[in-house]
Amino acid sequence: GAAAAPHAAALVAALQDRDPGVRYWCITALGKLGAAAAEHKDVLMEALRDADANVRVAAVQTIRHVCPDALPGVVETLTAALSDRDEEAAFRAAAVEALHSPGDAVG
């Protein structure tokens, strides 16, 4: 709720960290905040293009959890991941899950 909003803003700010582990845990924590994180869906969508596959996986899972209505906007990114043999298997698996059952809560 409203009490989580300042935490969401702090987590979003920390997504600029150079350490992919920090970015991963920020995205994961945003997923735990639920509706408070939904207003940051643009940042979550941007995280789908992160250089680190674990961050991208966390972004897919968090989008599915807090703003599944945003998934149609990333279908192209997710389907491209499926045909990219160089893409990390974990991200490809997350893409399949998101495309197969977009509204399922995760995390």
C-alpha positions as CSV (number, residue, x, y, z in Angstrom):
1,G,0.0,0.0,0.0
2,A,1.0,3.6,0.6
3,A,3.5,2.6,3.2
4,A,5.5,0.7,0.6
5,A,5.7,3.5,-1.9
6,P,8.9,5.1,-0.5
7,H,10.6,1.7,-0.5
8,A,9.6,1.2,-4.2
9,A,11.1,4.6,-5.1
10,A,14.4,3.7,-3.3
11,L,14.5,0.3,-5.0
12,V,14.0,1.9,-8.4
13,A,16.8,4.4,-7.7
14,A,19.1,1.5,-6.8
15,L,18.5,-0.2,-10.2
16,Q,21.1,2.2,-11.5
17,D,23.8,0.3,-9.6
18,R,26.6,-1.2,-11.6
19,D,26.4,-4.5,-9.7
20,P,23.9,-6.9,-11.4
21,G,23.3,-8.6,-8.0
22,V,22.1,-5.3,-6.6
23,R,19.8,-4.8,-9.6
24,Y,18.5,-8.4,-9.3
25,W,17.6,-8.0,-5.6
26,C,16.0,-4.6,-6.2
27,I,13.7,-6.1,-8.9
28,T,12.9,-9.1,-6.7
29,A,12.1,-6.8,-3.8
30,L,9.9,-4.7,-6.0
31,G,7.9,-7.9,-6.8
32,K,7.3,-8.4,-3.1
33,L,5.9,-4.9,-2.7
34,G,3.0,-5.7,-5.1
35,A,0.8,-2.8,-6.1
36,A,3.3,-0.2,-4.8
37,A,5.7,-1.4,-7.5
38,A,3.1,-1.3,-10.4
39,E,3.5,2.4,-10.9
40,H,7.2,1.7,-11.8
41,K,6.3,-0.7,-14.7
42,D,8.3,1.4,-17.2
43,V,11.4,0.7,-15.2
44,L,10.5,-2.9,-14.9
45,M,10.0,-3.1,-18.7
46,E,13.4,-1.5,-19.2
47,A,15.0,-4.1,-17.0
48,L,14.0,-6.7,-19.6
49,R,16.9,-5.4,-21.6
50,D,19.4,-5.5,-18.7
51,A,22.8,-7.0,-19.7
52,D,22.4,-9.6,-16.9
53,A,20.1,-12.5,-17.6
54,N,19.2,-12.9,-13.9
55,V,18.0,-9.3,-13.8
56,R,15.9,-10.0,-16.9
57,V,14.4,-13.1,-15.4
58,A,13.5,-11.2,-12.2
59,A,12.0,-8.4,-14.3
60,V,9.7,-10.9,-16.2
61,Q,8.6,-12.5,-12.9
62,T,8.0,-9.1,-11.2
63,I,6.0,-7.8,-14.2
64,R,3.9,-11.0,-14.1
65,H,3.3,-10.4,-10.4
66,V,2.7,-6.7,-10.0
67,C,1.5,-5.5,-13.5
68,P,0.5,-8.5,-15.7
69,D,-1.5,-6.0,-17.8
70,A,1.9,-4.7,-19.1
71,L,2.9,-8.1,-20.6
72,P,1.2,-7.6,-23.9
73,G,3.7,-4.7,-24.4
74,V,6.6,-7.0,-24.0
75,V,5.5,-10.0,-26.1
76,E,7.9,-9.1,-28.9
77,T,10.8,-9.0,-26.4
78,L,9.8,-12.3,-24.9
79,T,9.2,-14.1,-28.2
80,A,12.5,-12.8,-29.5
81,A,14.2,-14.4,-26.5
82,L,12.7,-17.7,-27.4
83,S,14.3,-17.8,-30.8
84,D,17.7,-16.3,-29.7
85,R,20.0,-19.3,-29.1
86,D,22.5,-17.0,-27.4
87,E,19.9,-16.0,-24.8
88,E,20.3,-17.4,-21.3
89,A,18.1,-20.5,-20.8
90,A,16.7,-19.1,-17.6
91,F,15.4,-16.0,-19.4
92,R,14.0,-18.1,-22.2
93,A,12.2,-20.3,-19.6
94,A,10.8,-17.2,-17.8
95,A,9.6,-15.9,-21.2
96,V,7.8,-19.1,-21.9
97,E,6.1,-19.0,-18.5
98,A,5.0,-15.4,-19.0
99,L,3.6,-16.0,-22.4
100,H,1.9,-19.2,-21.3
101,S,0.3,-17.9,-18.1
102,P,0.8,-14.1,-17.9
103,G,-1.5,-13.5,-14.9
104,D,0.0,-16.0,-12.5
105,A,1.4,-14.6,-9.3
106,V,5.0,-15.5,-8.7
107,G,7.5,-14.9,-5.9
